[in-house]
Amino acid sequence: MPLCSGPNSYVVARPDPAYPDYVRALEVVGVRMEMPSNNPIVLLRETEGERYLPIWVGAVEATAIAFAQQGVVPPRPLTHDLFASVLEAIGSPLTEVRITGLKDGVFYATLHFASGIEVSARPSDAIALALRTQVPIWGDDTLLDEAGVDIPDAEIPAEDEVEKFREFLDQVSPEDFGELS
């Protein structure tokens, strides 16, 4: 039963009864550039399995995830840093993040709070927040069956590609993305 009603209601009081009982722990391998399009992806991997889950993200989201992974602390808080601080200040801890589905090429996620409330989120935001709050990331087994891929270790992008992305992050500024509302 939603706590809020209307077309923009993203808060639910309890999990959907159809929610799969079985989820897999995921870890963030890193942010990569998909070739030849040069679109950023975040690459997740089962902690106890062979599958990887690539999720295409925007450049800003890729930067937020990479900063959190590398422990970069900006001089002023970015949106995900601010949200993590607000959660701490109001005593509403995030307990986990779940990557829940894929529909029409769009991935979905939920933020799970200690109060039992779940909030729908973009996976990129959920992952960036999970890294900042050090909570586990879970993936639905059915999603991993559908969208997960087996990647032999030799196919994982080399460190030089990671370095190229780090150079990109060093040169990018918020102004490069135009005015955001």
N, CA, C and O of each residue as an XYZ file, in Angstrom:
724
protein
N       0.854     -1.173      0.000
C       0.000      0.000      0.000
C       0.898      1.234      0.000
O       1.695      1.406      0.922
N       0.789      2.096     -1.011
C       1.635      3.286     -1.059
C       1.340      4.242      0.091
O       0.193      4.395      0.509
N       2.384      4.876      0.589
C       2.215      5.916      1.603
C       1.717      7.197      0.958
O       1.008      7.980      1.590
N       2.081      7.410     -0.285
C       1.673      8.583     -1.039
C       0.919      8.078     -2.263
O       1.205      6.988     -2.758
N      -0.028      8.847     -2.749
C      -0.733      8.421     -3.946
C      -0.449      9.402     -5.063
O       0.019     10.516     -4.829
N      -0.734      8.977     -6.264
C      -0.527      9.831     -7.408
C       0.539      9.266     -8.329
O       1.231      8.307     -7.987
N       0.662      9.872     -9.501
C       1.578      9.332    -10.509
C       3.047      9.426    -10.122
O       3.869      8.699    -10.680
N       3.399     10.293     -9.188
C       4.799     10.456     -8.801
C       5.105      9.838     -7.448
O       6.064     10.240     -6.790
N       4.314      8.875     -7.026
C       4.518      8.225     -5.740
C       5.572      7.135     -5.876
O       5.383      6.176     -6.624
N       6.666      7.277     -5.164
C       7.758      6.316     -5.242
C       8.005      5.635     -3.903
O       8.908      4.805     -3.795
N       7.224      5.969     -2.886
C       7.426      5.415     -1.553
C       6.383      4.335     -1.316
O       5.194      4.553     -1.545
N       6.827      3.174     -0.859
C       5.891      2.096     -0.544
C       6.112      1.658      0.891
O       7.232      1.723      1.398
N       5.046      1.211      1.552
C       5.126      0.846      2.959
C       5.662     -0.557      3.168
O       6.228     -0.849      4.221
N       5.497     -1.431      2.185
C       5.992     -2.804      2.328
C       6.352     -3.336      0.953
O       5.903     -2.797     -0.059
N       7.151     -4.378      0.906
C       7.545     -4.913     -0.388
C       6.345     -5.452     -1.165
O       5.361     -5.914     -0.587
N       6.454     -5.381     -2.460
C       5.473     -5.978     -3.352
C       5.449     -7.482     -3.088
O       6.507     -8.106     -3.012
N       4.257     -8.079     -2.946
C       4.204     -9.524     -2.672
C       4.860    -10.352     -3.769
O       5.288    -11.479     -3.520
N       4.942     -9.810     -4.969
C       5.565    -10.543     -6.076
C       7.091    -10.433     -6.040
O       7.773    -11.026     -6.876
N       7.627     -9.681     -5.084
C       9.070     -9.482     -4.999
C       9.767    -10.821     -4.778
O       9.379    -11.574     -3.884
N      10.790    -11.130     -5.576
C      11.471    -12.423     -5.434
C      12.102    -12.594     -4.055
O      12.644    -11.648     -3.483
N      12.021    -13.805     -3.538
C      12.594    -14.101     -2.241
C      14.107    -14.232     -2.297
O      14.782    -14.070     -1.280
N      14.642    -14.521     -3.466
C      16.055    -14.830     -3.568
C      16.815    -13.707     -4.263
O      16.523    -13.362     -5.408
N      17.771    -13.152     -3.575
C      18.616    -12.107     -4.138
C      20.076    -12.500     -3.973
O      20.412    -13.333     -3.132
N      20.936    -11.899     -4.776
C      22.376    -12.174     -4.730
C      23.132    -10.914     -4.330
O      22.801     -9.810     -4.761
N      24.147    -11.097     -3.503
C      25.007     -9.968     -3.130
C      25.830     -9.551     -4.348
O      26.349    -10.386     -5.088
N      25.931     -8.242     -4.531
C      26.694     -7.677     -5.641
C      27.763     -6.739     -5.100
O      27.596     -6.123     -4.048
N      28.853     -6.644     -5.833
C      29.876     -5.655     -5.506
C      30.138     -4.812     -6.742
O      29.989     -5.277     -7.872
N      30.525     -3.579     -6.514
C      30.818     -2.673     -7.615
C      32.248     -2.936     -8.070
O      33.201     -2.724     -7.321
N      32.380     -3.399     -9.302
C      33.704     -3.614     -9.886
C      34.300     -2.264    -10.241
O      35.481     -2.012    -10.001
N      33.480     -1.407    -10.810
C      33.940     -0.071    -11.152
C      33.117      0.519    -12.269
O      32.156     -0.080    -12.751
N      33.513      1.693    -12.662
C      32.892      2.386    -13.782
C      33.795      2.174    -14.977
O      35.013      2.324    -14.884
N      33.200      1.828    -16.088
C      33.942      1.553    -17.315
C      33.334      2.367    -18.452
O      32.214      2.868    -18.353
N      34.089      2.482    -19.516
C      33.587      3.112    -20.726
C      33.292      2.009    -21.726
O      34.165      1.206    -22.055
N      32.050      1.973    -22.209
C      31.684      0.997    -23.227
C      32.247      1.463    -24.560
O      32.092      2.620    -24.950
N      32.887      0.561    -25.230
C      33.441      0.888    -26.547
C      32.534      0.304    -27.617
O      31.970     -0.763    -27.375
N      32.352      0.899    -28.746
C      32.988      2.115    -29.238
C      32.218      3.392    -28.913
O      32.651      4.479    -29.295
N      31.080      3.284    -28.211
C      30.222      4.451    -27.995
C      30.744      5.417    -26.939
O      30.296      6.562    -26.874
N      31.692      4.967    -26.108
C      32.221      5.778    -25.004
C      31.145      6.174    -23.996
O      31.235      7.237    -23.382
N      30.131      5.330    -23.820
C      29.121      5.553    -22.797
C      29.572      4.884    -21.510
O      30.041      3.746    -21.534
N      29.433      5.585    -20.375
C      29.843      4.971    -19.109
C      28.861      3.897    -18.652
O      27.649      4.018    -18.836
N      29.409      2.857    -18.059
C      28.604      1.821    -17.421
C      29.193      1.572    -16.044
O      30.392      1.739    -15.822
N      28.328      1.170    -15.126
C      28.815      0.679    -13.841
C      28.720     -0.839    -13.947
O      27.708     -1.387    -14.382
N      29.779     -1.490    -13.545
C      29.841     -2.941    -13.654
C      29.763     -3.543    -12.258
O      30.624     -3.299    -11.413
N      28.717     -4.337    -12.029
C      28.514     -5.039    -10.763
C      28.837     -6.511    -10.979
O      28.693     -7.035    -12.084
N      29.274     -7.170     -9.912
C      29.613     -8.591    -10.004
C      29.024     -9.313     -8.809
O      29.034     -8.797     -7.691
N      28.509    -10.513     -9.052
C      28.051    -11.357     -7.949
C      29.236    -11.641     -7.042
O      30.324    -11.953     -7.527
N      29.046    -11.539     -5.744
C      30.154    -11.844     -4.840
C      30.393    -13.341     -4.746
O      31.515    -13.779     -4.489
N      29.347    -14.125     -4.951
C      29.487    -15.582     -4.899
C      28.933    -16.199     -6.179
O      28.046    -17.051     -6.140
N      29.466    -15.759     -7.301
C      28.986    -16.267     -8.578
C      29.865    -15.796     -9.708
O      30.917    -15.192     -9.497
N      29.423    -16.078    -10.890
C      30.213    -15.798    -12.086
C      29.670    -14.630    -12.906
O      30.332    -14.165    -13.834
N      28.480    -14.157    -12.574
C      27.830    -13.179    -13.444
C      28.189    -11.739    -13.089
O      28.444    -11.392    -11.936
N      28.193    -10.927    -14.135
C      28.379     -9.489    -14.021
C      27.103     -8.823    -14.502
O      26.391     -9.365    -15.348
N      26.815     -7.646    -13.959
C      25.644     -6.896    -14.362
C      26.097     -5.504    -14.807
O      26.420     -4.658    -13.973
N      26.121     -5.266    -16.127
C      26.481     -3.926    -16.612
C      25.239     -3.038    -16.663
O      24.208     -3.429    -17.210
N      25.347     -1.850    -16.093
C      24.233     -0.901    -16.111
C      24.748      0.405    -16.710
O      25.687      1.009    -16.192
N      24.128      0.831    -17.799
C      24.528      2.075    -18.430
C      24.057      3.233    -17.574
O      22.913      3.256    -17.119
N      24.943      4.193    -17.357
C      24.642      5.348    -16.514
C      25.104      6.606    -17.234
O      25.859      6.540    -18.204
N      24.646      7.741    -16.753
C      25.089      9.013    -17.297
C      26.468      9.387    -16.757
O      26.955      8.793    -15.795
N      27.078     10.368    -17.385
C      28.427     10.792    -16.986
C      28.460     11.341    -15.556
O      29.406     11.079    -14.814
N      27.439     12.094    -15.173
C      27.396     12.659    -13.819
C      27.293     11.535    -12.790
O      27.982     11.549    -11.770
N      26.422     10.559    -13.070
C      26.246      9.432    -12.156
C      27.513      8.583    -12.091
O      27.898      8.112    -11.021
N      28.154      8.394    -13.235
C      29.413      7.640    -13.276
C      30.463      8.325    -12.402
O      31.207      7.668    -11.674
N      30.509      9.634    -12.483
C      31.447     10.404    -11.664
C      31.143     10.224    -10.180
O      32.056     10.032     -9.378
N      29.865     10.286     -9.814
C      29.474     10.133     -8.401
C      29.868      8.757     -7.875
O      30.338      8.635     -6.744
N      29.679      7.731     -8.684
C      30.033      6.375     -8.270
C      31.547      6.235     -8.160
O      32.055      5.691     -7.180
N      32.260      6.724     -9.161
C      33.725      6.624     -9.150
C      34.325      7.397     -7.978
O      35.254      6.916     -7.329
N      33.799      8.592     -7.704
C      34.294      9.371     -6.560
C      34.122      8.582     -5.262
O      35.042      8.510     -4.446
N      32.937      7.988     -5.074
C      32.690      7.234     -3.851
C      33.618      6.031     -3.763
O      34.145      5.730     -2.692
N      33.822      5.343     -4.877
C      34.705      4.173     -4.866
C      36.139      4.537     -4.543
O      36.848      3.786     -3.872
N      36.560      5.692     -5.022
C      37.943      6.114     -4.822
C      38.138      6.901     -3.534
O      39.263      7.272     -3.201
N      37.060      7.158     -2.807
C      37.171      7.908     -1.561
C      37.418      9.390     -1.755
O      37.923     10.058     -0.854
N      37.068      9.913     -2.924
C      37.245     11.339     -3.194
C      36.216     12.127     -2.392
O      35.019     11.848     -2.460
N      36.682     13.097     -1.645
C      35.789     13.958     -0.865
C      35.833     15.348     -1.499
O      36.843     16.046     -1.414
N      34.724     15.742     -2.137
C      34.707     17.055     -2.790
C      34.673     18.174     -1.749
O      34.270     17.943     -0.610
N      35.090     19.380     -2.128
C      35.098     20.488     -1.170
C      33.694     20.822     -0.649
O      33.547     21.260      0.492
N      32.676     20.621     -1.468
C      31.280     20.792     -1.067
C      30.566     19.485     -1.387
O      30.925     18.812     -2.352
N      29.567     19.115     -0.599
C      28.919     17.818     -0.826
C      28.182     17.763     -2.166
O      27.489     18.701     -2.560
N      28.355     16.637     -2.845
C      27.564     16.367     -4.034
C      26.193     15.875     -3.575
O      25.997     15.633     -2.384
N      25.265     15.725     -4.476
C      23.898     15.357     -4.119
C      23.838     14.090     -3.280
O      23.110     14.042     -2.289
N      24.595     13.060     -3.663
C      24.555     11.798     -2.919
C      25.177     11.948     -1.531
O      24.735     11.306     -0.578
N      26.194     12.789     -1.417
C      26.793     13.066     -0.113
C      25.776     13.779      0.781
O      25.634     13.454      1.960
N      25.080     14.745      0.208
C      24.060     15.489      0.941
C      22.955     14.551      1.419
O      22.534     14.616      2.574
N      22.490     13.682      0.531
C      21.416     12.762      0.902
C      21.861     11.830      2.029
O      21.095     11.574      2.959
N      23.077     11.328      1.954
C      23.610     10.462      3.014
C      23.675     11.225      4.339
O      23.355     10.673      5.392
N      24.091     12.493      4.284
C      24.154     13.313      5.499
C      22.773     13.571      6.076
O      22.599     13.556      7.295
N      21.788     13.807      5.214
C      20.416     14.036      5.676
C      19.885     12.780      6.353
O      19.275     12.864      7.419
N      20.108     11.618      5.748
C      19.646     10.366      6.361
C      20.242     10.178      7.754
O      19.554      9.762      8.687
N      21.526     10.490      7.879
C      22.181     10.371      9.186
C      21.598     11.375     10.183
O      21.344     11.045     11.341
N      21.393     12.612      9.707
C      20.897     13.673     10.596
C      19.493     13.386     11.104
O      19.178     13.722     12.245
N      18.649     12.779     10.298
C      17.277     12.524     10.733
C      17.110     11.134     11.338
O      16.006     10.747     11.722
N      18.210     10.384     11.424
C      18.165      9.074     12.059
C      17.361      8.045     11.290
O      16.652      7.230     11.881
N      17.470      8.084      9.982
C      16.743      7.134      9.141
C      17.747      6.376      8.276
O      17.899      6.667      7.089
N      18.428      5.409      8.875
C      19.512      4.753      8.140
C      19.034      3.899      6.959
O      18.016      3.210      7.024
N      19.797      3.977      5.908
C      19.629      3.098      4.760
C      20.233      1.757      5.158
O      21.334      1.714      5.706
N      19.523      0.661      4.886
C      20.034     -0.656      5.286
C      20.549     -1.457      4.108
O      21.453     -2.277      4.263
N      19.986     -1.230      2.936
C      20.433     -1.953      1.746
C      19.860     -1.309      0.505
O      18.936     -0.497      0.557
N      20.447     -1.704     -0.619
C      19.996     -1.281     -1.936
C      19.751     -2.549     -2.731
O      20.530     -3.500     -2.659
N      18.661     -2.558     -3.492
C      18.380     -3.717     -4.355
C      18.185     -3.262     -5.790
O      17.422     -2.336     -6.065
N      18.878     -3.917     -6.691
C      18.657     -3.721     -8.118
C      17.567     -4.739     -8.461
O      17.792     -5.947     -8.394
N      16.390     -4.240     -8.827
C      15.204     -5.097     -8.826
C      14.691     -5.542    -10.183
O      14.047     -6.587    -10.276
N      14.954     -4.792    -11.225
C      14.348     -5.190    -12.481
C      14.877     -4.446    -13.681
O      15.667     -3.508    -13.578
N      14.411     -4.903    -14.816
C      14.763     -4.327    -16.111
C      13.511     -4.376    -16.969
O      12.946     -5.444    -17.203
N      13.085     -3.216    -17.432
C      11.901     -3.156    -18.291
C      12.156     -2.160    -19.407
O      12.486     -1.000    -19.160
N      12.003     -2.621    -20.624
C      12.200     -1.781    -21.807
C      13.577     -1.119    -21.794
O      13.713      0.044    -22.175
N      14.589     -1.855    -21.360
C      15.955     -1.354    -21.362
C      16.300     -0.445    -20.190
O      17.401      0.104    -20.142
N      15.381     -0.276    -19.247
C      15.600      0.601    -18.089
C      15.694     -0.261    -16.831
O      14.808     -1.068    -16.551
N      16.781     -0.078    -16.078
C      16.955     -0.795    -14.816
C      16.231     -0.054    -13.695
O      16.067      1.165    -13.739
N      15.802     -0.816    -12.690
C      15.102     -0.258    -11.538
C      15.778     -0.725    -10.255
O      16.389     -1.792    -10.208
N      15.654      0.096     -9.216
C      16.248     -0.234     -7.917
C      15.343      0.275     -6.808
O      14.448      1.088     -7.036
N      15.595     -0.221     -5.602
C      14.895      0.285     -4.419
C      15.898      0.536     -3.307
O      16.885     -0.184     -3.154
N      15.620      1.575     -2.541
C      16.370      1.882     -1.328
C      15.559      1.311     -0.170
O      14.351      1.537     -0.091
N      16.213      0.571      0.734
C      15.524     -0.034      1.880
C      16.037      0.629      3.160
O      17.242      0.694      3.406
N      15.095      1.116      3.966
C      15.438      1.819      5.189
C      15.124      0.962      6.407
O      14.311      0.040      6.331
N      15.766      1.265      7.524
C      15.584      0.508      8.763
C      14.119      0.523      9.214
O      13.670     -0.403      9.890
N      13.391      1.547      8.851
C      11.982      1.672      9.231
C      11.086      0.697      8.478
O       9.916      0.533      8.823
N      11.633      0.048      7.447
C      10.832     -0.840      6.615
C      10.321     -0.184      5.347
O       9.763     -0.852      4.477
N      10.507      1.103      5.244
C      10.068      1.817      4.048
C      11.043      1.532      2.906
O      12.254      1.436      3.104
N      10.481      1.403      1.719
C      11.258      1.244      0.496
C      10.947      2.407     -0.431
O       9.805      2.857     -0.514
N      11.971      2.891     -1.128
C      11.792      3.986     -2.066
C      12.395      3.574     -3.399
O      13.533      3.107     -3.456
N      11.636      3.746     -4.461
C      12.124      3.456     -5.804
C      13.234      4.442     -6.164
O      13.163      5.621     -5.816
N      14.253      3.953     -6.860
C      15.385      4.807     -7.226
C      16.006      4.332     -8.527
O      15.838      3.181     -8.932
N      16.717      5.225     -9.165
C      17.533      4.795    -10.305
C      18.698      3.997     -9.736
O      19.231      4.352     -8.685
N      19.100      2.933    -10.408
C      20.233      2.154     -9.905
C      21.502      2.979     -9.717
O      22.249      2.752     -8.766
N      21.748      3.916    -10.595
C      22.969      4.721    -10.462
C      22.959      5.516     -9.157
O      23.978      5.589     -8.470
N      21.817      6.110     -8.810
C      21.709      6.847     -7.553
C      21.788      5.902     -6.360
O      22.444      6.200     -5.362
N      21.110      4.754     -6.473
C      21.129      3.779     -5.387
C      22.545      3.280     -5.125
O      22.955      3.153     -3.972
N      23.283      3.002     -6.177
C      24.663      2.512     -6.037
C      25.555      3.589     -5.433
O      26.342      3.306     -4.530
N      25.437      4.829     -5.926
C      26.239      5.924     -5.379
C      25.952      6.118     -3.896
O      26.870      6.370     -3.115
N      24.697      6.003     -3.506
C      24.327      6.149     -2.099
C      24.805      4.958     -1.268
O      25.277      5.133     -0.144
N      24.684      3.756     -1.815
C      25.156      2.554     -1.098
C      26.650      2.643     -0.812
O      27.098      2.285      0.277
N      27.416      3.114     -1.779
C      28.859      3.237     -1.570
C      29.175      4.263     -0.487
O      30.101      4.068      0.300
N      28.418      5.342     -0.440
C      28.660      6.383      0.562
C      28.226      5.954      1.969
O      28.826      6.370      2.961
N      27.201      5.137      2.048
C      26.691      4.717      3.356
C      27.168      3.318      3.740
O      26.851      2.825      4.822
N      27.913      2.696      2.869
C      28.508      1.376      3.102
C      27.460      0.320      3.447
O      27.616     -0.450      4.394
N      26.389      0.304      2.654
C      25.362     -0.733      2.820
C      25.472     -1.716      1.663
O      26.011     -1.379      0.609
N      24.960     -2.936      1.855
C      25.069     -3.929      0.793
C      24.187     -3.613     -0.416
O      23.144     -2.967     -0.313
N      24.650     -4.095     -1.551
C      23.901     -3.991     -2.801
C      23.491     -5.410     -3.175
O      24.321     -6.319     -3.213
N      22.205     -5.589     -3.448
C      21.661     -6.890     -3.807
C      21.058     -6.822     -5.194
O      20.573     -5.772     -5.616
N      21.087     -7.924     -5.893
C      20.444     -8.017     -7.195
C      19.490     -9.189     -7.210
O      19.822    -10.276     -6.736
N      18.306     -8.970     -7.753
C      17.355    -10.063     -7.882
C      17.943    -11.143     -8.771
O      18.510    -10.859     -9.826
N      17.802    -12.384     -8.331
C      18.326    -13.508     -9.093
C      17.700    -13.573    -10.481
O      18.378    -13.901    -11.455
N      16.413    -13.262    -10.574
C      15.757    -13.289    -11.881
C      16.323    -12.213    -12.806
O      16.426    -12.424    -14.014
N      16.684    -11.075    -12.250
C      17.314    -10.016    -13.046
C      18.685    -10.468    -13.539
O      19.042    -10.253    -14.698
N      19.443    -11.093    -12.651
C      20.765    -11.577    -13.055
C      20.648    -12.672    -14.116
O      21.493    -12.768    -15.007
N      19.604    -13.496    -14.023
C      19.372    -14.497    -15.063
C      19.087    -13.818    -16.400
O      19.540    -14.279    -17.447
N      18.336    -12.724    -16.357
C      17.926    -12.031    -17.569
C      19.021    -11.140    -18.150
O      19.276    -11.172    -19.353
N      19.668    -10.345    -17.297
C      20.584     -9.313    -17.801
C      22.040     -9.543    -17.428
O      22.924     -8.864    -17.951
N      22.306    -10.487    -16.535
C      23.685    -10.765    -16.148
C      24.439    -11.446    -17.278
O      23.857    -12.167    -18.088
N      25.732    -11.207    -17.318
C      26.575    -11.816    -18.343
C      27.798    -12.442    -17.685
O      28.311    -11.954    -16.679
N      28.246    -13.537    -18.286
C      29.501    -14.144    -17.851
C      30.609    -13.448    -18.619
O      30.598    -13.425    -19.850
N      31.564    -12.880    -17.897
C      32.689    -12.202    -18.537
C      33.961    -12.884    -18.084
O      34.327    -12.806    -16.911
N      34.638    -13.553    -19.006
C      35.936    -14.119    -18.618
C      36.858    -13.001    -18.145
O      36.793    -11.880    -18.648
N      37.716    -13.310    -17.176
C      38.605    -12.292    -16.610
C      39.390    -11.537    -17.662
O      39.678    -10.355    -17.480
N      39.741    -12.185    -18.755
C      40.534    -11.534    -19.796
C      39.751    -10.426    -20.497
O      40.353     -9.538    -21.101
N      38.398    -10.463    -20.427
C      37.597     -9.454    -21.120
C      37.289     -8.234    -20.270
O      36.749     -7.254    -20.783
N      37.613     -8.268    -18.999
C      37.368     -7.104    -18.148
C      38.333     -6.008    -18.580
O      39.528     -6.262    -18.731
N      37.823     -4.774    -18.782
C      38.680     -3.701    -19.284
C      39.968     -3.548    -18.474
O      39.976     -3.642    -17.247
N      41.022     -3.315    -19.188
C      42.338     -3.182    -18.575
C      42.432     -1.894    -17.766
O      41.620     -0.980    -17.919
N      43.433     -1.845    -16.910
C      43.635     -0.683    -16.046
C      43.842      0.592    -16.858
O      43.526      1.678    -16.375
N      44.372      0.486    -18.098
C      44.578      1.694    -18.897
C      43.242      2.348    -19.254
O      43.177      3.572    -19.364
N      42.167      1.557    -19.438
C      40.854      2.142    -19.687
C      40.334      2.828    -18.431
O      39.711      3.887    -18.510
N      40.585      2.236    -17.294
C      40.189      2.853    -16.033
C      40.936      4.174    -15.867
O      40.353      5.172    -15.444
N      42.202      4.177    -16.194
C      43.004      5.396    -16.101
C      42.467      6.481    -17.037
O      42.433      7.654    -16.665
N      42.048      6.100    -18.248
C      41.461      7.071    -19.184
C      40.210      7.693    -18.571
O      39.986      8.897    -18.694
N      39.395      6.868    -17.909
C      38.195      7.402    -17.292
C      38.545      8.321    -16.128
O      37.890      9.344    -15.929
N      39.563      7.969    -15.364
C      39.998      8.846    -14.264
C      40.453     10.200    -14.815
O      40.166     11.242    -14.226
N      41.161     10.179    -15.942
C      41.577     11.435    -16.574
C      40.357     12.254    -16.992
O      40.332     13.474    -16.831
N      39.341     11.566    -17.531
C      38.097     12.241    -17.891
C      37.491     12.912    -16.662
O      37.072     14.068    -16.720
N      37.445     12.170    -15.536
C      36.870     12.718    -14.309
C      37.647     13.939    -13.827
O      37.057     14.888    -13.310
N      38.962     13.916    -13.992
C      39.782     15.044    -13.557
C      39.507     16.298    -14.385
O      39.690     17.416    -13.903
N      39.067     16.111    -15.630
C      38.876     17.247    -16.532
C      37.437     17.724    -16.611
O      37.181     18.813    -17.124
N      36.493     16.938    -16.116
C      35.088     17.282    -16.257
C      34.666     18.219    -15.121
O      35.166     18.136    -13.999
N      33.733     19.110    -15.453
C      33.172     20.001    -14.446
C      31.658     20.028    -14.622
O      31.159     19.642    -15.679
N      30.919     20.474    -13.611
C      29.467     20.512    -13.723
C      28.978     21.334    -14.924
O      27.942     21.020    -15.511
N      29.714     22.369    -15.282
C      29.330     23.210    -16.398
C      29.334     22.451    -17.722
O      28.644     22.846    -18.661
N      30.104     21.367    -17.807
C      30.165     20.556    -19.025
C      28.834     19.881    -19.332
O      28.617     19.421    -20.453
N      27.940     19.817    -18.343
C      26.683     19.106    -18.523
C      25.510     20.054    -18.702
O      24.359     19.620    -18.722
N      25.790     21.335    -18.830
C      24.723     22.302    -19.035
C      23.998     22.607    -17.745
O      24.372     22.126    -16.675
N      22.958     23.410    -17.856
C      22.190     23.800    -16.685
C      21.269     22.673    -16.277
O      20.510     22.156    -17.096
N      21.333     22.292    -15.023
C      20.461     21.253    -14.477
C      19.407     21.899    -13.620
O      19.679     22.880    -12.929
N      18.209     21.363    -13.657
C      17.150     21.951    -12.825
C      16.951     21.151    -11.577
O      16.102     21.492    -10.754
